[in-house]
Structures are given as C-alpha cells and as structure tokens.
C-alpha cells in the first residue's frame, strides 16, 4: 500500500493496473471532498485515452444490489460471507475488488454514471503525470504529426503542427476533408486541433473513415452516409487545385497561419 499523496485538490491513495499506466493502461484511486473515486483507462489504441470514473461506495453490495451475488461469488472465487465483509470494509482496496468484479460481469458503464472522458496523452500527463514520474511542465502539448485548423476573416487554413501545410479553404468542412485525405494517404492517426480566439479550443480525431469528437456543430460527427465524405473530398480537391494562383487575401492567410503553426511547435 502506498502512502497517500496530495495532488492539487485531491489525495491519491493507490495506483492500479500497470506500473506504466500511461502506456499500458491502469488507474488511480483518490479521495476528494470526503468521497473515494477510482479513475481508470485501458491501453490506448489511438492517441485518445477513454477514461472512466466511478465512486467507491461505502457499501458496495447495497449500492449494486441488482447484481446477482452468486455471479460475484463465481467471479471472485470468494465465499459470500467474505464478500459481505469486503463490501463495508474500511479498506478501500476490499471494496475496489468488488467493483472490479462488477465491471468484469456487467461492464464499465454499470459503475460509472457519466460518459467517459476522452483525453490526449498531454491532458493525461497534466492530470496524473507526477504519479507516474512524468513532468507535466516538460511534456509537449501536441505531437508534431498532429494538425491544426485556424480561422481568419479570409477563410480557414490548415496543416501539420510540424510538417505539411495543406492550404487555405473557404469553409471549415473543406479543411477537415483535406486533413482527412492527408491522414488516410499517409496512414496517420493524428489529432486535429481547432484554434479559437483564446487558443486551442477543440480537438477532433479521424478514425476508420469518420470523425470522432465534439466540434460544436462545425462538422457532422459519426456520419453514416459515405456521400458526405466523398462530397467533402471533392470540394477540398477543387479548393486546392494546383496551378491556381492565390488571391491577395489567401496569401495573407498563408503567411499568418504558417506563423501560427510555427508558434505551435514550441
């Protein structure tokens, strides 16, 4: 058992899962405002961590009385009397073991009332980095192969944070389509950051032919009709035809967005 560690406005009680949880998956048990919580995640398969948070009740079996006791007995291999004692134990580790059994039986959503968070590694490091010997101050906010979309009065511009500049487009959707095409052509699983007036405001993920995330009505997410994707690709190709001279406003945006992308590298 580790010694409780103060971290910002909470107290970390225990780490679960792999020693290198930021790479291979794991979790953190912490106390905040008198209640005990378990936040956990699997090994990420993309650049996004899916993070679940559950409260550890003071009486686990009573909180989840609809779960069949016989199923928990079979899952844990422990007698029912032992499970009853663990359910109200002063040791959070005992109650956590029951929660883990319920997750195995009925899934994460059974113990997590809210939707999971979707965080980048930089966001995970800012939250839990010190617990895994990672300094949040020295960890880069963005990967070089990620993309950025910047909006100006003259239109939208996009490119990699370190790498290719994809051009200037009249609409946000054309920028998104150009990035999606570039990702698929180069087999990248990068994130897309959308720059607002106050800095980076939103992030998107392109995976298996669709956008994931919450871009606040800028673009349809999880669209089912492939015609939308093909239409946006055609629109993007039309907007970025080679040989066409840029207009004066477009040249101005080019200069400004290149400066934005260079600043984002640091």
Secondary structure, DSSP 8 states (H G I E B T S, - for coil): ----EEETTEEEEEEEE-TTHHHHEEEEEEEETTEEEEEEEE--SSS-EEEEEEE--SSHHHHTTTS-HHHHHHHH---HHHHHHHHT-SSHHHHHHHHHHHHHHH-GGGT--S--EEE-HHHHHHHHGGGGT--TTTS-SS-TT-EEEEEETTEEEEEESSS-EEEEESSHHHHHHHHHHHHHHTT---EEEEEETTEEEEEEEEETTEEEE--TTSS-SS---HHHHHHHHHHHHHHT-TT----HHHHHHHHHHHHHHHHHT-
